[in-house]
């Protein structure tokens, strides 16, 4: 098993890591939630052992964010004797089980193995899964066919689709089913970083390159050497960085900030965009030469409303991931399935899973999700309108979705961002872009 341990108590996390490694597992110990999130984005893990009380993000936040990246992750929470009620609450949020500190290593291993085998059993019926991509529609089958065709190509790839359709999943499939799978998968979102930080993030800097550069920093291009670099929301990339990226793609070398020395690496670039890249090029917001370099291996992912036959399988897949320590299962009524299938899902698969998360939290004694529960957690009561979208721009649809969800959530930006499946800073940028006001 591959296990990540998240605890700000250095002696405890290192003790657990060494003990698990001695028992034949691969474990990695990190001191906080942010480190764990970065590691899980770049490397798949089967389980996470998480301390509830930590500085910064607490165990609840860490668990939720890790489960969003990897829904089948087995989360085991560590708690002091005085916070058992908190640990019980964590199981409602998706934790598999909890143990009190100091935990016995044999007991921890038993819990982890039980959870791991439970996930394997639950996922066995899902033959239509390809590296996390779930679906049986013609569109999904075509995406998998393209991935299999271009996965070992050194050429850049471009993945296009609305927010929440699974562009990063497709990128991960390209990486983990390729010859590069033993090396790093590094992801960056251009919309979540300030423009003046992007160049430093991409190419790093040398010591003394600017005020505050007290040590050498490797950029993600170097970190991803021999692996894959996934650039999400590339349309938000500053034109000057676009030029630097184009040069890197063409010659395979780069210069860290403040350095005169060229560095050569072997990195496959996969870019993703959630709006019309052709329109961005036409409006001179995106370099046409970079577009042509990226648009070689292209994957277009349809919105969920155009492939509703995938929804029942997605629901079953989600429910199968909800494995608890007592192996109890959550079920869903036919009426609830029908209601979920009728929704338009502007946030696509990500929004569907967020609604299901809220529905499971709303359960009390009866582990059955009903249509009434679904109605109570839907952010907006929606009806199918695929035909009415003809002639409407993606920006217009996005603007309406953001505005509706902001109103429903009383303009709470943090809560709205979570529902839409984007980070808070990205939502703030979109609010400013569309000129939305309370």
C-alpha positions in Angstrom: 0.0 0.0 0.0 1.1 3.6 -0.6 0.3 5.7 2.5 0.8 9.4 3.2 1.0 10.5 6.8 -0.1 14.0 7.7 0.9 15.2 11.2 2.7 18.3 12.5 4.2 16.1 15.3 7.6 15.2 13.7 8.5 12.4 16.0 5.1 10.6 15.6 4.9 10.9 11.8 8.4 9.7 11.3 7.8 6.8 13.7 4.7 5.7 11.9 6.4 6.1 8.5 9.4 4.0 9.4 7.2 1.3 11.1 4.9 1.0 8.0 7.9 0.9 5.7 9.4 -2.0 7.7 6.1 -3.9 7.2 6.5 -3.7 3.4 4.4 -0.6 2.7 5.5 2.6 1.0 4.9 5.6 3.2 5.6 9.3 3.0 5.4 11.7 6.0 4.5 15.4 5.6 4.0 18.1 8.2 0.8 19.8 6.9 -2.2 19.7 4.7 -0.8 21.8 1.9 2.2 19.5 1.4 -0.1 16.5 1.4 -2.4 18.0 -1.3 0.7 18.8 -3.5 2.0 15.3 -3.1 -1.3 13.6 -3.8 -1.7 15.7 -7.0 1.6 14.5 -8.2 1.6 10.9 -7.0 -1.2 8.4 -6.3 -1.7 7.1 -2.8 -4.0 4.4 -1.5 -4.5 5.8 2.0 -3.9 8.9 4.2 -3.3 8.9 8.0 -4.3 12.4 9.1 -4.0 14.1 12.5 -7.2 16.1 13.3 -5.6 18.9 15.3 -2.8 20.6 13.2 -1.6 24.2 12.7 -3.0 25.7 9.6 -5.5 23.4 7.9 -7.0 21.0 10.4 -7.6 17.3 9.6 -11.2 17.9 8.5 -10.1 20.3 5.7 -7.2 18.2 4.7 -9.4 15.1 4.4 -12.0 16.9 2.3 -9.4 18.3 -0.1 -7.6 15.0 -0.5 -10.9 13.1 -1.1 -11.7 15.6 -3.8 -8.5 14.7 -5.6 -8.9 11.0 -5.0 -12.4 9.9 -3.9 -11.3 6.3 -3.2 -8.6 7.4 -0.8 -8.8 5.6 2.6 -8.7 8.3 5.3 -7.8 7.3 8.8 -7.9 10.1 11.4 -5.7 10.3 14.4 -7.2 12.0 17.5 -6.4 12.6 21.2 -8.7 11.0 23.8 -10.5 14.2 24.3 -11.7 14.6 20.7 -13.5 11.3 19.9 -16.6 13.2 18.9 -14.5 15.1 16.4 -13.2 11.9 14.9 -16.8 10.5 14.7 -17.7 13.7 12.8 -14.8 13.1 10.4 -16.2 9.7 9.4 -19.3 11.5 8.2 -17.1 13.6 6.0 -15.6 10.6 4.3 -13.0 9.2 6.8 -12.8 5.4 6.8 -12.0 5.1 10.5 -10.3 6.9 13.4 -7.7 5.9 16.0 -6.7 7.5 19.3 -3.1 8.7 19.9 -0.7 7.1 20.5 -1.9 4.5 18.0 -0.6 0.9 17.9 1.1 0.2 14.6 -0.5 -3.2 14.2 -4.0 -1.8 14.8 -3.3 1.0 12.2 -2.1 -1.5 9.7 -5.2 -3.7 10.2 -7.5 -0.7 9.7 -5.6 0.4 6.6 -5.7 -3.2 5.1 -9.4 -3.6 5.8 -10.2 -0.3 4.1 -7.9 -1.1 1.1 -9.6 -4.5 0.5 -13.0 -2.9 1.0 -12.2 -0.4 -1.8 -11.0 -3.1 -4.1 -14.2 -5.1 -3.5 -16.4 -2.1 -4.1 -14.7 -1.1 -7.3 -14.6 -4.6 -8.9 -18.0 -4.2 -10.7 -16.8 -1.0 -12.5 -15.2 -2.3 -15.6 -15.9 1.0 -17.4 -13.2 2.8 -15.4 -10.0 3.9 -17.0 -7.5 5.6 -14.7 -10.4 7.3 -12.8 -12.4 8.2 -16.0 -15.9 6.8 -15.5 -18.5 6.4 -18.3 -19.8 4.2 -21.0 -21.0 6.9 -23.5 -19.6 7.1 -27.0 -17.8 10.4 -26.0 -16.0 8.7 -23.1 -15.0 5.7 -25.2 -13.6 8.1 -27.8 -11.6 10.0 -25.2 -10.0 6.8 -24.0 -9.3 5.7 -27.6 -7.4 9.0 -28.2 -5.5 8.8 -24.9 -4.3 5.3 -25.8 -3.3 6.5 -29.2 -1.2 9.5 -28.1 -0.1 8.6 -24.5 3.5 7.8 -25.4 3.9 10.7 -27.8 6.5 13.4 -26.8 4.3 16.0 -28.5 2.2 18.5 -26.4 -1.4 17.7 -25.8 -4.4 20.1 -25.4 -7.5 19.1 -23.4 -10.6 21.3 -23.9 -13.8 21.3 -21.9 -15.9 23.2 -19.4 -15.0 23.5 -15.8 -15.6 20.2 -13.9 -15.7 17.8 -16.9 -12.5 16.0 -15.8 -9.7 17.6 -17.8 -7.1 16.8 -15.1 -8.3 13.2 -15.0 -7.7 12.9 -18.7 -4.2 14.4 -18.2 -3.4 12.0 -15.4 -4.5 9.1 -17.6 -2.2 10.3 -20.3 0.7 10.3 -17.8 0.0 7.2 -15.7 -0.7 5.0 -18.7 2.5 6.1 -20.5 6.2 5.3 -20.3 6.6 8.4 -18.1 4.4 7.0 -15.3 7.4 6.3 -13.0 8.3 10.0 -13.0 6.5 13.1 -11.7 3.1 14.4 -12.8 3.2 18.1 -11.9 0.1 20.3 -12.1 -0.2 24.1 -12.1 -3.3 26.3 -12.5 -2.6 29.6 -14.2 -5.7 31.2 -12.9 -4.9 30.6 -9.2 -1.5 32.4 -9.3 -0.7 36.0 -9.7 0.8 36.9 -13.1 4.1 38.1 -11.7 4.6 34.8 -9.9 4.1 32.5 -12.9 7.5 32.8 -14.5 9.2 32.0 -11.1 6.8 29.0 -10.6 7.6 27.7 -14.1 11.3 28.3 -14.4 12.6 28.9 -10.8 15.4 31.3 -9.9 19.0 31.4 -8.8 20.2 32.8 -5.5 20.4 36.6 -5.6 18.2 36.9 -8.7 16.0 39.4 -6.9 15.4 40.9 -3.5 14.4 38.0 -1.2 15.9 35.3 -3.4 18.1 33.9 -0.6 18.4 30.4 -2.1 18.0 28.5 -5.3 14.5 27.5 -6.3 13.7 24.9 -8.9 10.7 25.6 -11.1 8.1 23.1 -12.0 9.6 22.6 -15.4 12.7 21.1 -13.8 10.7 19.2 -11.2 8.8 17.5 -13.9 11.9 16.3 -15.8 11.2 13.0 -17.6 7.6 13.3 -16.5 4.6 15.4 -17.4 3.7 19.0 -16.7 0.0 19.7 -16.7 -0.9 23.4 -17.2 -4.5 24.1 -16.3 -6.5 27.2 -17.5 -3.6 28.1 -19.9 -5.8 30.8 -21.5 -5.2 32.8 -18.3 -1.4 32.8 -18.8 0.3 36.1 -19.2 1.5 36.7 -22.8 5.2 37.1 -21.7 5.1 33.7 -20.1 3.4 32.3 -23.2 6.5 33.4 -25.2 8.8 31.7 -22.7 6.7 28.5 -22.7 6.7 28.5 -26.5 10.5 28.8 -26.6 10.8 25.9 -24.0 8.5 23.7 -26.1 10.4 24.3 -29.3 14.0 23.8 -28.0 13.5 22.0 -24.7 15.7 24.4 -22.7 15.0 27.2 -20.2 16.9 29.7 -18.1 16.0 30.2 -14.4 15.4 33.9 -13.4 18.8 35.5 -12.9 20.7 32.8 -14.6 22.7 32.9 -17.9 22.9 29.1 -18.0 20.5 27.1 -20.2 19.0 24.0 -18.5 17.7 21.1 -20.6 14.9 18.8 -19.5 12.6 16.2 -21.0 9.1 17.2 -20.1 5.8 16.4 -21.8 3.4 19.4 -21.8 -0.3 18.9 -21.4 -2.4 22.0 -21.4 -6.1 22.5 -20.6 -8.6 25.3 -21.3 -12.2 25.7 -20.1 -13.3 28.2 -22.9 -12.8 28.6 -26.6 -9.1 28.8 -27.2 -9.8 29.7 -30.8 -11.7 32.7 -29.7 -8.8 33.7 -27.4 -6.4 33.5 -30.4 -8.8 35.5 -32.6 -9.0 38.2 -30.0 -5.2 38.2 -29.6 -5.4 37.2 -26.0 -3.5 34.0 -26.7 -0.5 33.6 -29.0 -1.4 31.8 -32.2 2.0 30.2 -32.5 1.7 28.7 -29.0 -1.8 27.5 -29.9 -0.6 25.7 -32.9 2.2 24.0 -30.9 -0.2 22.8 -28.3 -3.1 21.8 -30.6 -1.3 18.7 -31.9 -2.8 15.9 -29.7 -6.2 17.3 -28.9 -8.9 15.9 -26.6 -12.3 17.5 -26.4 -14.4 16.5 -23.4 -18.2 17.0 -23.7 -20.2 18.6 -20.9 -22.1 16.1 -18.7 -25.5 17.4 -19.9 -24.6 16.0 -23.4 -23.8 12.5 -22.1 -26.4 11.8 -19.5 -26.1 8.1 -20.0 -22.9 8.4 -17.9 -24.7 9.8 -14.8 -26.1 6.5 -13.4 -22.6 4.9 -13.6 -21.0 8.0 -12.0 -23.6 7.8 -9.1 -22.8 4.1 -8.5 -19.0 4.9 -8.7 -19.4 7.7 -6.1 -21.5 5.6 -3.7 -19.0 2.7 -4.0 -16.3 5.0 -2.8 -18.2 5.7 0.4 -16.7 2.7 2.2 -17.0 3.0 6.0 -15.3 1.0 8.8 -18.4 -1.2 9.3 -18.8 -1.7 5.5 -22.3 -0.2 5.6 -23.4 1.1 2.2 -25.3 4.2 1.1 -28.1 3.6 -1.4 -30.1 6.0 -3.6 -33.8 5.7 -4.6 -34.9 5.5 -8.3 -36.6 8.9 -8.0 -33.4 10.5 -6.7 -31.5 9.0 -9.7 -34.1 10.3 -12.1 -33.9 13.8 -10.6 -30.1 13.9 -10.7 -30.2 12.7 -14.3 -32.6 15.5 -15.3 -30.3 18.3 -14.0 -28.3 20.3 -16.4 -25.1 20.3 -14.3 -23.4 23.5 -15.4 -20.5 22.4 -13.1 -20.4 19.0 -14.7 -19.1 15.9 -12.9 -17.5 18.0 -10.2 -20.8 19.7 -9.3 -22.6 16.3 -9.4 -20.1 14.9 -6.9 -20.4 18.0 -4.7 -24.1 17.6 -4.5 -23.7 13.9 -3.7 -21.3 14.8 -0.9 -23.8 17.2 0.6 -26.5 14.6 0.2 -24.5 12.0 2.2 -23.9 14.6 4.9 -27.6 15.2 5.1 -28.3 11.5 5.9 -29.2 10.6 9.5 -30.4 7.1 10.6 -31.5 5.9 7.1 -28.5 5.5 4.7 -30.7 6.1 1.7 -30.6 9.2 -0.5 -34.1 10.2 -1.5 -35.3 12.7 -4.1 -36.3 15.1 -1.2 -32.7 15.0 0.1 -31.4 15.8 -3.4 -33.8 18.7 -3.7 -32.7 20.1 -0.4 -29.0 20.2 -1.4 -29.2 21.3 -5.0 -27.7 24.8 -5.3 -30.2 25.7 -8.0 -33.2 23.8 -9.1 -32.3 23.1 -12.7 -34.0 21.5 -15.7 -32.5 20.2 -18.9 -31.8 22.8 -21.5 -29.3 21.4 -23.9 -31.2 22.6 -26.9 -31.6 26.1 -25.6 -27.8 26.5 -25.3 -27.5 26.7 -29.1 -26.0 30.0 -30.0 -25.2 30.9 -26.4 -21.5 31.5 -25.6 -19.7 29.5 -22.9 -18.9 32.8 -21.1 -22.6 33.6 -20.9 -23.4 30.2 -19.4 -20.6 30.5 -16.9 -21.7 34.0 -15.9 -25.2 32.9 -15.2 -24.0 29.8 -13.2 -21.7 31.9 -11.0 -24.4 34.6 -10.4 -27.1 32.0 -9.6 -24.9 30.2 -7.1 -23.7 33.5 -5.5 -27.3 34.5 -4.9 -28.2 31.1 -3.5 -25.3 31.3 -1.1 -25.9 34.9 -0.1 -22.7 36.0 -1.9 -20.5 33.8 0.3 -17.6 33.5 -2.1 -15.8 30.6 -0.2 -19.0 28.5 -0.2 -19.8 29.3 -3.8 -16.3 28.5 -5.0 -16.6 25.0 -3.3 -19.9 24.3 -5.0 -18.6 25.3 -8.4 -15.5 23.2 -7.9 -13.0 26.1 -8.2 -10.7 27.8 -5.8 -11.7 31.1 -4.1 -9.1 33.2 -6.0 -10.3 31.9 -9.4 -13.9 32.8 -8.5 -13.0 36.3 -7.4 -11.2 36.8 -10.7 -14.3 35.6 -12.6 -16.6 37.9 -10.5 -14.4 40.8 -11.5 -14.2 39.7 -15.1 -18.0 39.5 -15.5 -18.6 42.7 -13.4 -20.9 40.9 -11.0 -22.2 42.9 -8.0 -24.3 42.0 -5.0 
